[in-house]
Amino acid sequence: MRRHVVALGGGHGLAASLSALRHVTDSVTAIVTVADDGGSSGRLRQQYDILPPGDLRMALAALCDDSEWGHLWGDVLQHRFGGEGDLAGHAVGNLLIVGLWDLLGDAVSGLDLVGRLLGARGRVLPMASVPLTIMADVAGLDPQDPEAITLVRGQAEVATAPGRVKEIRLEPAQPPATPEALRALREADWVVLGPGSWYTSVMPHLLVPQLAEALRDTPAMRLLTLNLEMSTSETEGYSAAEHLESLRMHAPDVNIDVILADPCVVDDPVELEVHARRLGAELAVMPVARTDAPGHHDPLRLAAAYRDIMGRQPG
């Protein structure tokens, strides 16, 4: 059965899931966060008032065709200029995407054209039609008052804040979702959320009201892939169960059908199963990490896990 899988996320986490999903189905749509405000993407976003292209570029590169042509253009997209001039730090793919947006006047058409150039095994879409700003309430930034809440603004700042994120929100608060992304969710057989930076790549999709509604109402099965490292700068001290609780707090109306976790993050299986059930989910514990780099997903092991889960579930 030819499954249409929609993957939500951003950055390296989404690239990992796409690299696995391309082995499972030839019908993949990536719906990518558009809140990045650092590095090359941040510079281009500020200069031209556009969607940040970096996470979109990474998703396209992850879906490039398994041919010499596809891999060549995937490498071109990811190549960064060195030196100290105006181009220093910019990825070629970011400039290509922004140039196509300027030429065509449409974000989705520009991304589709890059996909054709790569022979991409799927489609890449922005999650919203306007660039977004992430704002977080963070505890622990004031050494005089560790419980005090500080407002941190911007994806780059939230991602590196040394405190504990309590809550996030988006600006604008009700951004328009990309119509093609909503259509993809309606037509999906499976939706895969995560892995990725929890508060800046995974959770933002649930804070776009139209996307959250579509994710709630989709006939598709919903699969959450947990990260391999729980305690990061965004989630310092978090357990896997606390990740699930934060998802339930930010998106109480969205249920999950299956939660995929590597054994390395399951400290307390009973507690994690309790939190999974609160989301309506079955817990699937399977090894998906690279044996030579435990903090990174192995595309083939992750693909095998996805194939196993999707093969024994309806959809």
C-alpha positions in Angstrom: 0.0 0.0 0.0 1.4 3.4 -1.0 1.3 5.5 2.2 1.3 9.3 2.1 3.4 10.3 5.1 3.6 13.9 6.4 6.6 14.8 8.5 6.6 17.9 10.8 9.7 19.5 12.3 12.8 21.4 11.4 16.5 21.3 11.4 18.6 18.2 11.8 15.8 16.3 13.5 13.4 16.6 10.6 16.3 15.8 8.2 16.8 12.6 10.2 13.2 11.5 9.9 13.1 12.4 6.2 16.3 10.4 5.6 14.5 7.4 7.1 11.1 7.9 5.6 12.5 8.0 2.1 13.2 4.2 2.6 9.6 3.6 3.7 7.5 5.4 1.1 7.9 7.5 -2.0 5.1 9.9 -0.9 6.5 12.2 1.7 5.6 15.8 2.5 7.7 17.8 5.0 6.0 20.6 6.8 8.8 22.8 8.2 9.0 25.4 10.9 9.7 29.0 9.9 10.9 30.6 13.1 14.6 30.5 12.6 16.3 33.8 13.2 19.9 32.9 13.5 22.9 32.5 11.1 22.4 32.7 7.4 18.6 32.3 7.7 18.3 35.1 10.2 20.4 37.5 8.1 18.3 36.8 5.0 15.1 37.0 7.0 16.0 40.4 8.4 17.3 41.8 5.2 14.4 40.8 2.9 11.5 40.2 5.4 11.0 36.6 4.1 10.5 33.1 5.5 13.8 31.8 6.9 15.1 29.3 4.2 17.6 27.2 6.2 15.3 24.5 7.6 13.5 24.2 4.3 16.8 23.8 2.6 17.9 21.0 4.9 14.6 19.2 4.3 15.0 19.4 0.6 18.6 18.1 0.8 17.5 15.1 2.9 15.0 14.2 0.1 17.4 14.5 -2.8 17.3 11.7 -5.4 19.7 8.7 -4.9 21.6 9.5 -8.1 24.8 11.3 -8.9 22.8 14.3 -10.0 20.6 14.4 -6.9 23.5 14.0 -4.5 25.5 16.6 -6.3 22.8 19.2 -6.0 22.1 18.1 -2.5 25.8 18.9 -1.7 25.5 22.2 -3.6 22.5 23.2 -1.5 24.3 22.5 1.8 27.6 24.1 0.8 28.5 27.2 2.8 30.7 30.1 1.8 33.8 30.7 3.9 35.9 33.8 4.4 34.9 37.1 5.8 33.0 38.8 3.0 29.3 39.4 2.6 28.7 35.8 1.5 30.5 34.3 4.4 28.3 31.9 6.3 25.6 31.8 3.8 24.5 28.4 2.4 24.2 28.2 -1.4 20.8 26.6 -1.0 19.5 29.5 1.1 20.5 32.0 -1.6 19.0 29.8 -4.4 15.7 29.5 -2.5 15.5 33.3 -1.8 16.4 34.1 -5.4 13.6 31.8 -6.6 11.1 33.4 -4.2 12.1 36.8 -5.5 11.7 35.7 -9.1 8.4 33.7 -8.7 6.8 35.7 -5.9 5.6 32.5 -4.2 7.3 30.4 -1.5 5.7 27.1 -2.3 6.4 27.3 -6.1 10.1 28.2 -5.4 10.5 25.2 -3.1 8.8 22.9 -5.6 11.3 24.1 -8.3 14.3 23.3 -6.1 12.7 19.9 -5.4 12.5 19.3 -9.2 16.2 20.3 -9.5 17.1 17.7 -6.8 14.8 15.0 -8.1 13.4 15.2 -4.5 11.6 12.1 -3.2 8.8 14.2 -1.7 7.7 17.8 -1.2 8.8 20.4 1.3 6.4 23.1 2.5 6.6 25.9 5.1 4.2 25.5 8.0 3.1 29.1 7.9 2.8 31.7 5.3 4.6 34.3 7.4 7.9 34.2 9.4 7.3 33.5 13.0 9.0 34.5 16.3 9.2 32.1 19.2 8.8 33.5 22.7 9.5 31.5 25.8 9.0 31.9 29.5 12.2 30.6 31.0 13.0 30.0 34.7 16.5 30.0 36.2 18.1 32.9 34.3 18.2 35.2 37.3 20.9 33.9 39.8 19.3 36.0 42.6 15.9 34.3 42.0 16.1 30.9 40.3 12.3 30.6 40.2 11.8 34.0 38.4 10.4 33.8 34.9 12.2 35.7 32.1 10.8 36.3 28.7 13.2 35.1 26.0 12.5 36.1 22.4 13.7 34.5 19.2 14.5 30.9 18.1 18.2 31.3 18.5 17.9 32.8 22.0 15.4 30.2 23.2 17.5 27.4 21.8 20.6 28.5 23.8 18.9 29.9 27.0 20.5 28.1 30.0 17.4 28.0 32.1 14.3 25.8 32.0 11.6 26.6 29.4 8.2 26.7 31.0 6.0 27.7 28.1 6.3 28.9 24.5 4.1 30.9 22.2 4.4 32.4 18.7 4.2 35.9 17.3 2.0 36.5 15.5 -0.2 34.4 17.8 -2.5 33.1 15.0 -0.4 33.0 11.9 -1.9 31.7 8.6 -1.0 28.1 7.9 0.2 27.3 4.4 -2.9 25.9 2.5 -0.9 23.2 0.9 0.3 22.0 4.4 -3.3 21.8 5.6 -4.3 19.8 2.5 -1.4 17.4 3.0 -2.5 16.7 6.6 -6.1 16.0 5.4 -4.8 13.6 2.8 -2.1 11.8 4.9 -2.1 8.2 6.0 0.5 8.9 8.7 1.8 12.1 10.3 5.3 11.9 12.0 6.2 14.6 14.5 9.8 14.9 15.7 12.6 14.2 16.4 14.2 17.6 16.8 14.8 20.5 19.1 11.7 20.2 21.3 10.7 23.8 21.8 12.0 25.4 18.6 11.4 22.6 16.0 8.8 20.2 17.3 6.3 22.2 19.4 5.9 25.3 17.1 3.7 23.3 14.7 1.2 22.7 17.5 0.9 26.4 18.2 -0.3 27.4 14.7 -4.1 27.1 15.3 -5.0 25.9 11.8 -2.2 23.3 11.9 -3.1 22.1 15.4 -6.8 21.8 14.2 -5.7 19.8 11.1 -3.5 17.6 13.2 -6.4 16.9 15.6 -8.9 16.2 12.8 -6.7 14.3 10.3 -7.8 10.7 9.6 -4.1 9.8 9.6 -2.3 7.9 12.3 0.0 10.2 14.4 3.5 9.1 15.4 5.7 11.0 17.7 9.5 10.2 17.5 11.3 11.2 20.7 14.8 12.6 20.7 17.8 10.5 21.7 19.0 13.2 24.1 16.4 14.4 26.6 18.4 17.0 28.5 19.5 19.7 26.1 19.8 23.5 26.4 16.1 23.7 25.7 15.0 20.9 27.9 17.6 20.8 30.7 16.7 18.2 33.3 13.7 16.9 31.3 12.8 13.2 31.3 11.0 11.6 28.3 7.8 11.7 30.4 8.2 15.4 30.9 8.5 15.9 27.2 5.1 14.2 26.7 3.6 16.3 29.5 4.8 19.5 27.9 3.2 18.5 24.6 -0.1 17.8 26.4 0.1 21.1 28.1 0.7 23.1 24.9 -1.7 21.1 22.7 -4.4 19.5 24.9 -6.7 18.7 22.0 -4.1 16.8 19.9 -3.8 13.1 20.5 -0.9 10.9 19.4 -1.4 7.3 18.3 2.2 5.9 18.7 5.2 7.2 20.5 8.6 5.8 19.3 11.4 5.9 21.9 14.9 4.4 21.8 15.6 2.3 24.9 18.3 4.8 26.0 15.7 7.4 26.9 13.3 5.1 28.8 14.3 5.5 32.4 11.0 4.5 33.8 8.9 2.4 31.4 5.8 2.4 33.6 5.8 6.2 34.0 6.4 6.8 30.3 3.5 4.5 29.4 1.2 6.4 31.7 2.1 9.7 30.0 1.8 8.0 26.6 -1.7 6.8 27.4 -2.7 10.4 28.5 -2.0 11.4 24.9 -4.0 8.4 23.6 -0.8 6.7 22.4 0.8 3.3 22.4 4.5 3.3 23.4 6.9 1.6 21.0 10.4 1.1 22.3 12.9 0.3 19.5 16.6 0.9 19.0 17.0 3.7 16.5 20.3 5.3 17.5 23.6 4.9 15.6 25.8 2.4 17.3 28.9 4.6 16.6 27.2 7.9 17.6 24.5 7.2 20.2 23.1 10.7 20.1 22.2 10.5 16.5 19.4 8.6 14.7 20.5 5.8 12.3 18.5 6.3 9.1 18.2 2.6 8.4 17.3 1.6 12.0 14.8 4.5 12.1 13.3 3.4 8.8 13.0 -0.2 10.0 11.1 1.1 13.1 8.8 3.3 11.0 8.1 0.4 8.6 7.3 -1.9 11.5 5.0 0.5 13.2 3.2 1.6 10.0 2.9 -2.1 8.8 1.1 -3.2 12.0 -1.1 -0.2 12.4 -4.1 0.7 10.1 -3.4 3.4 7.7 
